[in-house]
Amino acid sequence: MSGALQVRDLSLRFSGQQHALFEIPTLEVRPGSSLGIRGPSGAGKTTLFHCLAGIAQPSAGQIRWGDTDICNKDAQALDRWRHRQVGLIFQDFHLIDGLSVLDNVLLPAHFDAWRPAAQLRQRARELLAEVGITAFDRMAAVLSRGERQRVAFARALLFQPAIVMADEPTASLDPDHRSRVGDLLLALARAQGATLIVISHEHELLSRMDRNMTLQDGRLI
Amino acid sequence: MIPLFNPFPIVCADLRRNRLLVLVTLLLVALSVAAGIAVISQERALRQGSARAADDFDLLVGAPGSPTQLVLTAVYLRPQATPLLDGDILEKASSTRGVKYAAPIAFGDNWQGYPIIGTIADFANRGGKLMPTEGRVFRQRGEAVIGAAVKLPLGATLSPQHGLHHDDDDDDGDHPDHAHAAMHYTVVGRLPPRHNIWDNAILVPVEDVWAVHGLPDGHGINDAQRIGPPWNAARLPGVPAIVIKPDSIAAAYGLRGQFRNPRSIALFPAEVLNDLYLTLGNVRDLMSVLALTTQVLVVAAVLMALLVGFLARRRQFAVLRAMGASRRYVFCVVWIEVALLIVGGAVLGLLLGFGASMLLSHWLQAQTGFAMPVSLGASEGFLVGGLVLAGGLIGMLPAWLAFRRSIAEGLTVG
């Protein structure tokens, strides 16, 4: 089950600093479940997020997603793993303004193919329709913030990843959109059977997660 | 096996998003390349064009003075107060062993701006090698054979006007104006194009030019209608230049030595042109250095702009990496963007420079009748190739920075 997370004795210490930013003796997340992580600013939530996604290397410990120990993989293998197994969602969406909505969703498909396969193009259209975007040829630059985040959801789910990780997915949205976009994220992840890990300050969003934890003073409780 | 990927969606999107920057960069690179191309190709065109114009002039003999002035006068029809050779030298040249023909070149008149040149039939048809495209060369006094660019039909008649150019109105008072009005030439032939100033010339028997100016005609009193050699030395007026066609290379060198004396100078136009080319070459070298300096500055400016652009896009590259793009993918995106700008600018500059050079040559030909054949050579290839290579290498710097940068660091850029 590649969506099962097992963390052992994880710690991250920046060079020259006495105390670790965080120390997490153990953390387990069942595949297909959702985990919300909150905490005060500067607690290290985003750094933990990067470690769990294989973007940053911890100082010590083990992070296993299913059978994959991501702390012992080389950069190339981690790229491939993230590409196929992880759907990442950012606070600022990070769409490419010069591309259409459909091309933004299909962008990851160009990382290992010259042209996305027909079924992948079809899936991209279906995902966009699922998040309520039907004007596939509109340029990303003209979308509203809510629309941009919904396109980012579709992009993250293109390869049916086992893991979906979102860093403050609703923080850039106005209050009207937050609730709807949060619902959509949860619904999409559940429909895909993906494990969902969300970093957020939003109480309403976190309240709908299967489990919530707080990162404070270097401890995840 | 290296997996195939496609960086072009990102490259195209980035170039589209930064249209203005792309346009300015392309233009900067293109203009710097065009300047270099134009300088190099024009210098070569001038060299080839001037050498071609001198092909018909094996050995030039003139009065003692400036060799450059003699070449400009006889080859390029740009006379300026040219001193005259004594007439007997023409007679001597004509009768010297090893000379196929010795042709006087006499100026002074024009018709509607076309210079009228007095010479002999052998020079008009270059010793029989230059067959008229229409009609024939002159055989008697009062006949004219015209250059390919002279707008006159066969059978037309014309009267000379004093001065080598249409607007010359100098009147030195030593020739009777009515003699010009009374003189009529009939066009009997048209020469093929030579792609030089001689295409605009009207060639007539030199005796007519002398007669119009009240000078003896080089023949005896009883030979009033005769044209060409043999000459009567006692009745030969001075001439600005003599073109000698030697019958061999050895003869050419012998004749050059023979006519290099206190009364005359003799030279191969190529000698003078070589000196001019040396000077031109120096100017070309200087211009090339300036063009190269401009290119280096432009490339440096482009590099700075690209680095600034790269710094502004660190986060985008980090996001691509976070989504699973390989380092190679991001390297290719950045490198292709830079390389496209440099290569695109270089190709555009090549076309612009070649076009500008063509236009300039066309304009010069229209102004002077002097053909300057524009071509692209190895020098231009090296210039563009060097820039493309430099662009390829320069593009690697931001690409390498993108390749090496950690994803987490890029994602936390504000």
Contacts between the chains, C-beta under 8 A, distances in Angstrom:
chain1	res1	chain2	res2	distance
A	46	B	412	7.5
A	47	B	408	7.5
A	50	B	407	7.7
A	50	B	408	4.7
A	50	B	411	7.1
A	53	B	322	7.0
A	55	B	321	8.0
A	55	B	322	5.6
A	55	B	407	4.6
A	55	B	408	5.1
A	55	B	411	6.9
A	56	B	406	7.6
A	56	B	407	7.6
A	56	B	408	4.0
A	75	B	327	6.9
A	76	B	326	6.5
A	76	B	327	7.9
A	79	B	321	7.2
A	79	B	324	5.5
A	79	B	325	7.0
A	79	B	326	4.9
A	79	B	327	7.5
A	80	B	324	7.0
A	81	B	324	8.0
A	82	B	322	6.8
A	82	B	323	7.0
A	82	B	324	4.4
A	83	B	323	7.1
A	83	B	324	2.6
A	83	B	325	7.6
A	84	B	324	7.2
A	86	B	324	7.6
A	88	B	322	5.5
A	88	B	323	6.0
A	90	B	319	6.8
A	90	B	411	7.9
A	94	B	315	7.5
A	94	B	316	7.1
A	94	B	319	4.3
A	96	B	9	7.8
A	96	B	10	6.5
A	96	B	13	4.9
A	96	B	316	7.6
A	97	B	13	7.2
A	97	B	17	5.7
A	98	B	12	7.0
A	98	B	13	2.9
A	98	B	14	6.4
A	98	B	15	7.9
A	98	B	16	4.4
A	98	B	17	4.2
A	99	B	9	6.3
A	99	B	13	4.8
A	103	B	9	6.0
A	103	B	13	7.9
A	107	B	9	6.5
A	107	B	10	7.5
A	107	B	323	7.6
A	108	B	323	5.3
A	108	B	324	6.0
A	108	B	325	7.7
A	110	B	5	6.2
A	110	B	6	4.2
A	110	B	7	7.4
A	110	B	9	5.6
A	110	B	10	7.8
A	111	B	5	5.6
A	111	B	323	7.5
A	111	B	324	5.6
A	111	B	325	4.7
A	111	B	326	6.8
A	111	B	329	5.7
A	112	B	3	4.8
A	112	B	4	7.3
A	112	B	5	5.8
A	113	B	4	6.4
A	113	B	5	7.0
A	113	B	6	6.9
A	114	B	4	5.2
A	114	B	5	7.3
A	114	B	6	4.6
A	115	B	6	6.9
A	141	B	17	7.9
A	155	B	323	7.8
